[in-house]
Amino acid sequence: MSLTPGDVPRLPRGVRMRFDGVRGAHVLLAPERTFDLDQNAVAVLSLVDGERSIRAIAEALSAQYDAPVGVIEPDVITMLNGLAEKRVLEAKPAA
């Protein structure tokens, strides 16, 4: 699966992001797996709601961090592609 800016990502059933008080960090919980998340991943996954496209997520991050969308969008796609390959992220094409 290779995501495009128009795809709309979402966390599949049984996968969720939460703050782990023991680790003092956010993690992505999936059946029988846990992924440690850095601050960039938390910023992206906080915007993954099953309604926003990857482009909309990149635009929101661009506004939040005052950085060009053209710089942020490829990094967001790379990160989300990695999660999709691990089957902890799904995406549907934009309508």
KEFIDO-665519 format. One record per residue: residue number from 1; residue in three letters; x, y, z of N, C-alpha, C in turn. Coordinates in nm, 2 decimals, decimal comma. Last residue first. Layout:
BEGIN
(NUM ala (X Y Z) (X Y Z) (X Y Z)),
...
REM end
This chain:
BEGIN
(95 ala (-1,30 1,10 -0,13) (-1,42 1,10 -0,21) (-1,42 1,20 -0,32)),
(94 ala (-0,98 0,95 -0,10) (-1,07 1,06 -0,08) (-1,19 1,05 -0,17)),
(93 pro (-0,95 0,60 -0,01) (-0,93 0,71 -0,11) (-1,02 0,82 -0,08)),
(92 lys (-0,86 0,51 0,32) (-0,96 0,50 0,21) (-0,93 0,62 0,12)),
(91 ala (-0,65 0,32 0,53) (-0,68 0,44 0,46) (-0,78 0,41 0,35)),
(90 glu (-0,52 0,21 0,85) (-0,60 0,19 0,72) (-0,62 0,32 0,66)),
(89 leu (-0,27 0,09 1,06) (-0,34 0,20 1,00) (-0,40 0,16 0,87)),
(88 val (-0,14 -0,13 1,13) (-0,20 -0,06 1,24) (-0,26 0,08 1,19)),
(87 arg (0,02 -0,28 0,95) (-0,12 -0,31 0,96) (-0,19 -0,25 1,09)),
(86 lys (0,26 -0,21 0,87) (0,26 -0,29 1,00) (0,11 -0,32 1,03)),
(85 glu (0,20 -0,05 0,66) (0,27 -0,17 0,63) (0,27 -0,27 0,75)),
(84 ala (0,09 0,17 0,80) (0,00 0,09 0,72) (0,07 -0,05 0,69)),
(83 leu (0,32 0,27 0,91) (0,22 0,22 1,00) (0,12 0,13 0,92)),
(82 gly (0,45 0,36 0,68) (0,52 0,26 0,77) (0,41 0,20 0,86)),
(81 asn (0,27 0,55 0,59) (0,30 0,43 0,51) (0,36 0,32 0,59)),
(80 leu (0,30 0,74 0,78) (0,17 0,67 0,78) (0,19 0,54 0,69)),
(79 met (0,56 0,83 0,72) (0,53 0,78 0,86) (0,40 0,69 0,85)),
(78 thr (0,53 0,92 0,46) (0,63 0,81 0,49) (0,59 0,75 0,62)),
(77 ile (0,34 1,12 0,49) (0,31 1,01 0,41) (0,40 0,89 0,44)),
(76 val (0,49 1,30 0,65) (0,36 1,24 0,70) (0,33 1,12 0,62)),
(75 asp (0,69 1,37 0,47) (0,72 1,30 0,60) (0,60 1,24 0,66)),
(74 pro (0,54 1,50 0,27) (0,62 1,37 0,24) (0,65 1,30 0,37)),
(73 glu (0,43 1,72 0,42) (0,35 1,62 0,36) (0,43 1,49 0,33)),
(72 ile (0,64 1,91 0,50) (0,57 1,82 0,60) (0,50 1,70 0,53)),
(71 val (0,71 2,04 0,27) (0,82 1,97 0,35) (0,75 1,87 0,44)),
(70 gly (0,48 2,15 0,17) (0,56 2,06 0,08) (0,67 1,99 0,15)),
(69 val (0,40 2,32 0,37) (0,33 2,19 0,35) (0,41 2,09 0,27)),
(68 pro (0,65 2,47 0,57) (0,59 2,45 0,44) (0,52 2,32 0,43)),
(67 ala (0,56 2,57 0,91) (0,65 2,50 0,81) (0,58 2,48 0,68)),
(66 asp (0,44 2,63 1,16) (0,49 2,73 1,07) (0,60 2,68 0,98)),
(65 tyr (0,31 2,44 1,30) (0,45 2,45 1,32) (0,52 2,55 1,23)),
(64 gln (0,04 2,47 1,24) (0,08 2,46 1,38) (0,23 2,49 1,40)),
(63 ala (0,04 2,47 0,96) (-0,01 2,59 1,03) (0,04 2,59 1,18)),
(62 ser (0,13 2,21 0,92) (0,20 2,33 0,86) (0,17 2,46 0,93)),
(61 leu (-0,07 2,06 1,03) (0,06 2,06 1,09) (0,15 2,18 1,04)),
(60 ala (-0,27 2,12 0,85) (-0,29 2,15 0,99) (-0,16 2,16 1,06)),
(59 glu (-0,16 2,01 0,61) (-0,19 2,16 0,62) (-0,21 2,20 0,77)),
(58 ala (-0,14 1,74 0,68) (-0,02 1,81 0,66) (-0,04 1,97 0,67)),
(57 ile (-0,42 1,69 0,70) (-0,33 1,67 0,82) (-0,20 1,75 0,80)),
(56 ala (-0,49 1,74 0,43) (-0,55 1,82 0,54) (-0,47 1,81 0,67)),
(55 arg (-0,34 1,53 0,31) (-0,31 1,67 0,28) (-0,37 1,76 0,39)),
(54 ile (-0,48 1,31 0,42) (-0,34 1,33 0,45) (-0,30 1,47 0,42)),
(53 ser (-0,81 1,41 0,52) (-0,71 1,35 0,42) (-0,57 1,38 0,48)),
(52 arg (-1,02 1,34 0,79) (-0,92 1,43 0,73) (-0,83 1,35 0,63)),
(51 glu (-1,16 1,12 0,89) (-1,23 1,22 0,81) (-1,14 1,31 0,73)),
(50 gly (-1,01 0,96 1,06) (-1,09 0,90 0,96) (-1,18 0,99 0,87)),
(49 asp (-0,83 1,10 1,21) (-0,97 1,09 1,26) (-1,06 1,01 1,17)),
(48 val (-0,53 1,21 1,30) (-0,59 1,10 1,22) (-0,73 1,07 1,28)),
(47 leu (-0,42 1,39 1,47) (-0,51 1,44 1,36) (-0,57 1,34 1,27)),
(46 ser (-0,26 1,24 1,62) (-0,37 1,31 1,69) (-0,47 1,37 1,59)),
(45 leu (-0,07 1,15 1,45) (-0,18 1,06 1,48) (-0,29 1,13 1,56)),
(44 val (0,10 1,38 1,44) (0,03 1,33 1,32) (-0,09 1,25 1,36)),
(43 ala (0,19 1,40 1,70) (0,12 1,52 1,64) (0,04 1,47 1,52)),
(42 val (0,30 1,15 1,74) (0,18 1,19 1,82) (0,11 1,30 1,76)),
(41 ala (0,51 1,17 1,57) (0,41 1,07 1,54) (0,28 1,10 1,62)),
(40 asn (0,66 1,37 1,70) (0,61 1,39 1,56) (0,50 1,29 1,53)),
(39 gln (0,73 1,25 1,94) (0,64 1,36 1,94) (0,58 1,39 1,80)),
(38 asp (0,71 0,89 1,89) (0,78 1,01 1,92) (0,68 1,13 1,91)),
(37 leu (0,58 0,60 2,04) (0,56 0,71 1,95) (0,65 0,83 1,99)),
(36 asp (0,61 0,25 2,05) (0,65 0,37 2,11) (0,64 0,48 2,00)),
(35 phe (0,36 0,01 2,01) (0,46 0,09 1,94) (0,48 0,22 2,01)),
(34 thr (0,27 -0,32 2,08) (0,28 -0,18 2,13) (0,39 -0,11 2,05)),
(33 arg (0,06 -0,60 2,03) (0,18 -0,52 1,99) (0,16 -0,38 2,05)),
(32 glu (-0,18 -0,74 2,07) (-0,05 -0,81 2,09) (0,07 -0,73 2,05)),
(31 pro (-0,35 -0,51 1,88) (-0,36 -0,64 1,94) (-0,22 -0,71 1,94)),
(30 ala (-0,19 -0,20 1,97) (-0,26 -0,28 1,87) (-0,26 -0,42 1,93)),
(29 leu (-0,13 0,13 2,07) (-0,17 -0,01 2,11) (-0,24 -0,08 2,00)),
(28 leu (0,12 0,35 2,07) (0,01 0,30 1,98) (-0,01 0,16 2,02)),
(27 val (0,19 0,58 2,33) (0,21 0,46 2,26) (0,09 0,43 2,17)),
(26 his (0,35 0,86 2,48) (0,24 0,80 2,41) (0,28 0,67 2,34)),
(25 ala (0,51 0,83 2,81) (0,51 0,86 2,66) (0,38 0,81 2,60)),
(24 gly (0,57 0,72 3,05) (0,58 0,87 3,04) (0,58 0,91 2,89)),
(23 arg (0,55 0,46 3,11) (0,66 0,50 3,01) (0,68 0,65 3,01)),
(22 val (0,33 0,48 3,28) (0,46 0,41 3,32) (0,57 0,45 3,24)),
(21 gly (0,14 0,61 3,13) (0,19 0,68 3,24) (0,32 0,61 3,29)),
(20 asp (0,09 0,64 2,80) (0,13 0,54 2,90) (0,20 0,60 3,01)),
(19 phe (-0,18 0,76 2,62) (-0,06 0,80 2,70) (-0,03 0,69 2,80)),
(18 arg (-0,27 0,61 2,31) (-0,29 0,65 2,44) (-0,16 0,69 2,51)),
(17 met (-0,43 0,51 2,02) (-0,32 0,58 2,07) (-0,36 0,62 2,22)),
(16 arg (-0,54 0,19 1,90) (-0,56 0,32 1,96) (-0,43 0,38 2,01)),
(15 val (-0,71 -0,07 1,74) (-0,58 0,00 1,75) (-0,61 0,14 1,80)),
(14 gly (-0,96 -0,18 1,72) (-0,86 -0,25 1,81) (-0,73 -0,18 1,82)),
(13 arg (-1,01 -0,09 1,39) (-1,07 -0,14 1,51) (-0,96 -0,21 1,59)),
(12 pro (-0,75 0,13 1,26) (-0,84 0,02 1,25) (-0,90 -0,02 1,39)),
(11 leu (-0,73 0,48 1,22) (-0,68 0,36 1,30) (-0,79 0,25 1,29)),
(10 arg (-0,71 0,62 0,89) (-0,78 0,60 1,02) (-0,72 0,48 1,09)),
(9 pro (-0,67 0,86 0,62) (-0,62 0,75 0,71) (-0,71 0,74 0,84)),
(8 val (-0,75 0,91 0,31) (-0,80 0,95 0,44) (-0,76 0,83 0,54)),
(7 asp (-0,56 1,04 0,03) (-0,61 0,93 0,11) (-0,65 0,98 0,25)),
(6 gly (-0,44 1,25 -0,10) (-0,58 1,25 -0,09) (-0,64 1,14 -0,01)),
(5 pro (-0,16 1,19 -0,10) (-0,21 1,30 -0,02) (-0,37 1,30 -0,01)),
(4 thr (-0,14 0,83 -0,07) (-0,13 0,95 -0,15) (-0,19 1,06 -0,06)),
(3 leu (0,04 0,53 0,02) (-0,06 0,63 0,05) (-0,03 0,75 -0,04)),
(2 ser (0,06 0,21 -0,09) (0,13 0,34 -0,09) (0,03 0,45 -0,08)),
(1 met (0,08 -0,12 0,00) (0,00 0,00 0,00) (0,09 0,12 0,00)),
REM end
